[in-house]
């Protein structure tokens, strides 16, 4: 029995990114393995035809998954006993792929997104669900925090926000945790202005914010310092070998989404 999902706007993007991960997993020489995504897609009553045709979105999602999985895994191997806060989690399944590598994992998202997540994924400790906006200070009250190391992941969200939201979100993180590392995905201002993803346009979610690089982001959120910047070109190289060549072109690197690693020390 398939379950109907009704979502529009930004939460709808979570169903499309889920589909992209499932589609890649089913390929013969898949670059990621997300069996849970495959299972979920089978259960969803949703028209995936737009997502199916949108190769740019699909490649972007897979490149991002490759890069972030690697970064998160390396981080967790270096820092034992980390509490992970996954903001705007949607139907993200990284908490299962990283099983056993963290202390606790908190998936945070808006009520309409969480309603769908809870329909398909029943989570029990050490994975927890928090049904709140990342701009709502009170979501941290649901996090069991005793000064442990905290890693915050913000994937596929900032491009739909405004600068004031970004400031608010980071200020909550900064006030709530002594030592914290944030891995945040950002889009270039050029892409925000000029590029439309077919499957996203259909869902009324619009790109609204971008930042050129970590230095520029640090200007907006000065309590954090930039540790690292990884272009999603790194993930594209694994999907399309041509990126080993075109990925060297500064313009290509600059307009690719990036994962920027920001750190705040107590």
SVG drawing of the C-alpha trace seen along z (x, -y; Angstrom):
<svg xmlns="http://www.w3.org/2000/svg" viewBox="-2 -41 44 44">
<polyline fill="none" stroke="black" stroke-width="0.4" points="0.0,0.0 1.6,-3.3 1.2,-6.3 0.2,-9.6 2.4,-12.6 1.1,-16.1 4.0,-18.6 4.7,-21.8 7.4,-24.5 10.7,-23.9 9.5,-20.6 8.7,-19.1 12.4,-19.3 13.0,-16.6 11.0,-14.0 12.9,-14.9 16.3,-14.6 15.3,-11.3 14.3,-10.0 17.7,-11.2 19.5,-9.1 17.3,-6.0 17.9,-6.3 21.7,-6.4 21.6,-3.5 19.8,-1.3 22.5,-1.8 25.0,0.9 28.1,-1.1 26.4,-3.4 28.5,-6.0 26.4,-6.0 24.5,-3.4 21.2,-4.5 19.0,-1.4 16.5,-3.2 15.9,-5.8 15.1,-2.9 12.6,-1.4 11.0,-4.8 10.5,-5.6 8.6,-2.3 6.2,-3.3 5.6,-6.9 2.6,-7.7 4.1,-10.8 4.7,-11.8 8.5,-11.6 8.5,-12.4 9.8,-15.9 12.6,-14.8 13.3,-12.0 14.0,-14.4 16.0,-16.9 19.6,-15.7 21.1,-18.8 19.3,-18.4 20.1,-14.6 23.8,-15.1 23.9,-17.9 22.3,-15.8 24.5,-12.8 27.7,-15.0 26.6,-16.6 25.9,-13.3 29.3,-11.9 31.2,-15.0 29.2,-15.4 29.2,-11.7 33.0,-11.7 33.4,-14.9 31.0,-13.9 32.6,-10.4 36.1,-11.9 34.9,-14.3 33.2,-11.6 36.3,-9.4 38.4,-12.2 36.0,-13.3 34.6,-10.6 31.3,-11.2 29.9,-13.8 26.3,-15.0 25.1,-15.7 22.4,-18.2 21.0,-17.8 19.0,-20.9 16.2,-20.8 16.7,-17.0 13.7,-16.2 14.0,-12.6 17.8,-12.5 19.2,-9.1 22.8,-9.9 22.1,-9.1 21.7,-5.4 24.8,-5.4 26.9,-6.8 25.4,-4.4 27.7,-3.7 30.0,-6.7 28.2,-9.3 26.8,-9.7 23.4,-11.2 21.9,-12.4 19.1,-15.0 17.1,-15.5 15.4,-18.9 12.7,-20.1 9.4,-21.9 6.1,-20.3 5.0,-19.5 8.4,-17.8 8.5,-15.9 5.0,-14.6 6.1,-12.9 9.4,-11.7 7.5,-10.1 5.2,-8.4 8.1,-6.4 10.9,-6.5 10.3,-5.6 13.4,-6.8 14.5,-5.8 17.6,-6.8 20.4,-7.6 18.5,-9.2 15.9,-11.8 13.4,-13.9 12.7,-17.6 9.7,-19.2 10.8,-22.8 12.3,-25.5 16.0,-26.1 15.1,-29.8 13.2,-28.8 15.5,-29.1 13.6,-26.5 14.7,-23.6 17.9,-23.4 15.8,-22.6 15.2,-19.2 18.9,-18.5 20.5,-16.6 23.7,-18.6 26.4,-18.5 29.3,-20.3 30.0,-17.5 31.4,-18.1 28.7,-19.2 28.5,-18.9 25.8,-20.8 24.9,-19.9 22.9,-22.3 22.4,-20.8 20.1,-22.0 18.6,-24.8 20.5,-28.2 19.6,-28.9 15.9,-29.1 16.5,-31.6 17.4,-35.2 20.5,-36.7 18.6,-37.6 17.5,-33.9 21.1,-32.7 22.2,-35.2 19.4,-34.0 20.2,-30.3 23.9,-30.7 23.3,-32.9 21.1,-30.2 23.9,-27.7 26.6,-30.0 24.6,-30.7 23.7,-27.1 26.9,-25.2 30.4,-25.8 32.4,-24.1 30.7,-23.6 31.5,-22.8 29.0,-23.7 29.1,-22.1 26.9,-24.3 26.0,-24.0 26.0,-27.3 25.1,-28.3 26.8,-31.0 24.9,-34.3 25.3,-33.8 23.4,-30.5 20.7,-32.0 20.1,-34.7 20.3,-32.8 19.7,-29.1 16.4,-27.3 16.1,-23.7 13.1,-22.2 11.9,-20.0 12.3,-22.7 10.5,-25.4 7.5,-23.1 7.3,-23.0 7.2,-26.8 10.5,-26.7 12.7,-29.6 16.4,-30.2 16.8,-33.4 20.3,-33.5 23.9,-32.8 27.4,-33.6 30.6,-33.5 32.9,-31.8 33.7,-31.2 35.3,-34.6 32.1,-36.3 30.0,-34.0 32.4,-34.8 31.6,-38.5 27.9,-37.8 28.5,-35.4 31.6,-36.8 31.5,-34.5 32.6,-31.6 35.8,-31.1 36.2,-29.3 38.1,-26.1 37.6,-24.6 35.7,-24.9 34.9,-22.0 33.4,-22.5 30.8,-19.9 33.0,-19.6 34.8,-17.0 31.7,-14.8 31.0,-15.5 34.4,-14.0 33.2,-10.7 30.0,-10.9 31.5,-12.3 35.2,-11.9 35.2,-15.0 35.0,-17.0 38.7,-16.2 39.3,-18.5 36.5,-21.1 36.6,-21.2 39.9,-23.0 38.3,-26.0 37.9,-28.7 34.4,-29.7 33.2,-26.1 34.6,-25.8 33.2,-29.2 29.6,-28.5 29.4,-25.0 27.8,-24.7 30.2,-24.4 30.3,-22.9 31.8,-25.5 33.1,-24.3 32.7,-26.9 34.0,-26.6 33.3,-28.2 35.5,-27.6 34.3,-28.0"/>
</svg>
